Amino acid sequence: MNKVPKGTWVEIEWIVLKPEERAKALPEDTKKVPYVLRVSGFLTEDAEIGQTVSIRTIIGRIHTGELTTVNPSYHHSFGKVVPELLTIGTEAEK
């Protein structure tokens, strides 16, 4: 494996709650998976993907978890356009 140098922007993750520890009131499909936290920050020492590492976030907090991604980027969206919502706020003008 390739070493990821100290100071590299990375993402780590860790399991906050195992499926059996999650709230009973959750939907069935949600209860079946762990609650995972992902955090980005700068590696505090050289490491390899899959290792347990520490990072320092932009605001200076230290977190520890499994190194999963080097130079993570965002891949989320707010979903597909809902045509019915496009005129909210403009209807009052009419």
C-alpha positions as CSV (number, residue, x, y, z in Angstrom):
1,M,0.0,0.0,0.0
2,N,1.0,3.6,-0.5
3,K,1.8,5.8,2.5
4,V,-0.3,8.9,2.8
5,P,1.9,11.7,4.1
6,K,1.3,13.6,7.3
7,G,-0.7,16.8,6.7
8,T,-2.7,15.4,3.8
9,W,-6.4,16.3,3.7
10,V,-8.3,13.0,4.4
11,E,-11.6,11.6,5.6
12,I,-11.9,9.1,8.4
13,E,-14.9,7.2,9.7
14,W,-16.0,5.3,12.8
15,I,-19.1,3.5,13.9
16,V,-20.9,5.6,16.5
17,L,-23.7,3.1,17.1
18,K,-23.9,-0.6,16.1
19,P,-27.3,-1.7,14.6
20,E,-28.3,-3.3,18.0
21,E,-27.6,0.0,19.8
22,R,-29.8,2.2,17.5
23,A,-33.2,3.5,18.6
24,K,-36.1,1.0,18.4
25,A,-38.4,3.6,16.8
26,L,-36.3,3.9,13.6
27,P,-37.5,2.4,10.3
28,E,-36.6,-1.2,9.9
29,D,-34.1,-0.6,7.0
30,T,-32.4,2.1,9.1
31,K,-32.1,-0.1,12.2
32,K,-30.2,-2.7,10.2
33,V,-27.1,-0.6,9.5
34,P,-24.6,1.1,11.9
35,Y,-24.6,4.8,12.5
36,V,-21.3,5.9,10.9
37,L,-19.6,9.3,11.4
38,R,-17.3,10.7,8.7
39,V,-15.0,13.6,9.4
40,S,-12.4,15.3,7.2
41,G,-9.1,16.8,8.4
42,F,-5.4,16.8,8.2
43,L,-3.4,13.6,9.0
44,T,-1.3,13.9,12.1
45,E,1.2,11.3,10.9
46,D,2.0,9.2,7.8
47,A,-0.6,6.3,7.4
48,E,-2.2,3.9,4.9
49,I,-5.8,3.5,3.9
50,G,-7.6,1.3,6.4
51,Q,-5.4,2.2,9.3
52,T,-6.7,3.8,12.5
53,V,-5.4,7.4,12.4
54,S,-5.8,10.8,14.0
55,I,-6.7,13.9,12.1
56,R,-6.8,17.6,13.0
57,T,-9.9,19.4,11.7
58,I,-9.8,22.9,10.2
59,I,-11.1,24.2,13.6
60,G,-8.3,22.3,15.5
61,R,-10.2,19.3,16.9
62,I,-8.5,15.9,17.0
63,H,-10.5,12.9,15.9
64,T,-9.5,9.2,15.5
65,G,-11.0,6.7,13.1
66,E,-10.3,4.5,10.1
67,L,-8.6,6.3,7.2
68,T,-11.0,5.9,4.2
69,T,-10.3,8.7,1.6
70,V,-7.5,10.9,0.5
71,N,-8.5,14.4,-0.7
72,P,-12.3,13.8,-0.2
73,S,-14.8,15.8,-2.1
74,Y,-18.5,16.4,-1.8
75,H,-20.9,14.3,-3.9
76,H,-24.3,15.3,-2.3
77,S,-27.1,17.2,-3.8
78,F,-30.5,18.5,-2.7
79,G,-32.2,15.9,-5.0
80,K,-34.1,16.3,-8.2
81,V,-36.1,19.5,-8.9
82,V,-39.7,19.5,-7.6
83,P,-41.6,21.6,-10.0
84,E,-44.4,22.4,-7.5
85,L,-41.8,24.1,-5.3
86,L,-40.4,26.4,-8.0
87,T,-43.1,29.0,-7.6
88,I,-43.1,29.2,-3.8
89,G,-42.5,32.8,-2.8
90,T,-43.5,34.2,-6.2
91,E,-47.2,33.3,-5.8
92,A,-47.6,36.1,-3.3
93,E,-46.4,38.7,-5.9
94,K,-49.4,37.7,-8.1
